[in-house]
Amino acid sequence: MSEMKRCVFIDAEAEFEFVPRTRDVRGMDAVPFDVRGAELGHKRGQCTLEALIDKYEVRDPALVAMARIIRAADLPDLEQAPAIAAGVQAIFDGIRDGCQTDEERLEKGAVVCDALYLFCWRHKAAVADV
């Protein structure tokens, strides 16, 4: 088996700026995502991660499988969700509800995303049909 590198997903140098929900993101000198009015967000039945994968033409099968799990957790009413999606959603709900700041949510969520990516990478056959 080839060695897996730590997943940086889209951009290893990306910086996150958290803005109020009421802010108009269209004029920002940044790439806004997952907020109202942003190009990269929930659209056409996709979750934000899928939109990022499509825009930046990422062709990593483990990341694509991970995105399908995230979509099923994030948008469960769109299609029948695999069993793993409920657990992923529970973990992210716990992070959201248990953290006080967006920065803390980002830090803990990154650990979960790295673990989910590793699972998808190691269990390619199991997640191929997710």
C-alpha positions as CSV (number, residue, x, y, z in Angstrom):
1,M,0.0,0.0,0.0
2,S,1.3,3.4,-0.8
3,E,2.0,5.9,1.9
4,M,-0.8,8.4,2.7
5,K,0.2,11.9,3.4
6,R,-1.7,14.0,5.9
7,C,-4.7,15.4,4.1
8,V,-4.7,19.2,3.4
9,F,-7.7,18.8,1.1
10,I,-7.6,21.9,-1.1
11,D,-5.0,24.5,0.0
12,A,-2.4,23.9,2.7
13,E,-1.8,27.6,3.0
14,A,-5.4,28.7,3.3
15,E,-6.4,31.0,6.1
16,F,-9.8,31.2,7.6
17,E,-11.6,34.4,8.5
18,F,-14.9,34.2,10.4
19,V,-17.4,36.9,9.6
20,P,-20.8,37.7,10.9
21,R,-23.7,35.9,9.1
22,T,-25.1,39.3,8.1
23,R,-22.0,40.4,6.2
24,D,-22.2,40.6,2.4
25,V,-19.3,38.4,1.3
26,R,-19.5,39.3,-2.4
27,G,-17.1,42.2,-2.0
28,M,-14.5,40.4,0.1
29,D,-10.9,40.1,-1.1
30,A,-11.1,36.3,-0.3
31,V,-12.7,33.1,-1.4
32,P,-15.8,32.9,0.8
33,F,-17.4,29.5,1.2
34,D,-20.3,27.9,3.1
35,V,-22.1,31.2,3.7
36,R,-25.0,32.8,2.0
37,G,-24.0,34.5,-1.3
38,A,-20.8,32.5,-1.7
39,E,-20.0,30.6,-4.9
40,L,-18.7,27.7,-2.9
41,G,-21.5,26.3,-0.8
42,H,-24.6,24.2,-0.9
43,K,-25.9,24.3,-4.4
44,R,-27.5,21.8,-6.8
45,G,-27.6,19.1,-4.1
46,Q,-23.9,19.4,-3.3
47,C,-22.3,20.1,0.0
48,T,-19.5,22.7,0.2
49,L,-16.8,20.1,0.1
50,E,-18.1,18.8,-3.2
51,A,-18.3,22.3,-4.6
52,L,-14.6,22.9,-3.6
53,I,-13.6,19.5,-5.2
54,D,-15.4,20.4,-8.4
55,K,-14.1,24.0,-8.6
56,Y,-10.4,23.0,-8.0
57,E,-10.7,19.8,-9.9
58,V,-9.4,17.6,-7.1
59,R,-9.2,14.0,-8.3
60,D,-8.5,12.1,-5.0
61,P,-10.9,9.1,-4.7
62,A,-10.7,9.1,-0.9
63,L,-11.6,12.8,-0.7
64,V,-14.5,12.3,-3.2
65,A,-15.8,9.4,-1.0
66,M,-15.4,11.6,2.1
67,A,-17.4,14.4,0.4
68,R,-20.2,12.0,-0.3
69,I,-20.3,11.0,3.4
70,I,-20.2,14.7,4.4
71,R,-23.1,15.5,2.0
72,A,-25.2,12.7,3.4
73,A,-24.6,14.0,6.9
74,D,-25.0,17.6,6.0
75,L,-28.0,17.2,3.6
76,P,-29.7,14.0,4.7
77,D,-33.0,14.8,3.1
78,L,-31.6,14.7,-0.5
79,E,-30.9,10.9,-0.7
80,Q,-30.7,7.8,1.4
81,A,-27.7,8.3,3.7
82,P,-25.2,5.6,4.5
83,A,-25.0,4.5,8.1
84,I,-21.6,6.2,8.6
85,A,-23.2,9.6,7.9
86,A,-25.3,9.6,11.1
87,G,-22.2,9.1,13.2
88,V,-20.3,11.9,11.3
89,Q,-23.2,14.2,11.8
90,A,-23.4,13.4,15.5
91,I,-19.7,14.2,15.9
92,F,-19.9,17.5,14.1
93,D,-23.1,18.5,16.0
94,G,-21.1,17.8,19.2
95,I,-18.3,20.0,18.1
96,R,-20.7,22.8,17.1
97,D,-22.6,22.6,20.4
98,G,-19.6,22.0,22.6
99,C,-17.2,24.7,21.4
100,Q,-17.3,28.3,22.3
101,T,-15.5,29.8,19.2
102,D,-15.3,29.3,15.5
103,E,-11.6,28.8,15.8
104,E,-12.1,26.0,18.3
105,R,-14.7,24.4,16.0
106,L,-12.3,24.6,13.1
107,E,-9.4,23.0,15.1
108,K,-11.6,20.1,16.3
109,G,-13.4,19.7,13.0
110,A,-10.0,19.4,11.2
111,V,-9.1,16.5,13.4
112,V,-12.3,14.8,12.5
113,C,-11.9,15.5,8.8
114,D,-8.3,14.1,8.8
115,A,-9.6,10.9,10.6
116,L,-12.5,10.5,8.1
117,Y,-10.2,11.0,5.2
118,L,-7.8,8.4,6.5
119,F,-10.8,6.0,6.9
120,C,-11.8,6.6,3.3
121,W,-8.2,6.2,2.1
122,R,-7.7,2.9,4.0
123,H,-11.1,1.4,3.3
124,K,-11.5,2.4,-0.4
125,A,-13.6,-0.7,-1.2
126,A,-15.9,-0.1,1.7
127,V,-16.6,3.5,0.8
128,A,-16.6,3.1,-3.0
129,D,-20.4,2.8,-3.1
130,V,-21.1,5.5,-0.4
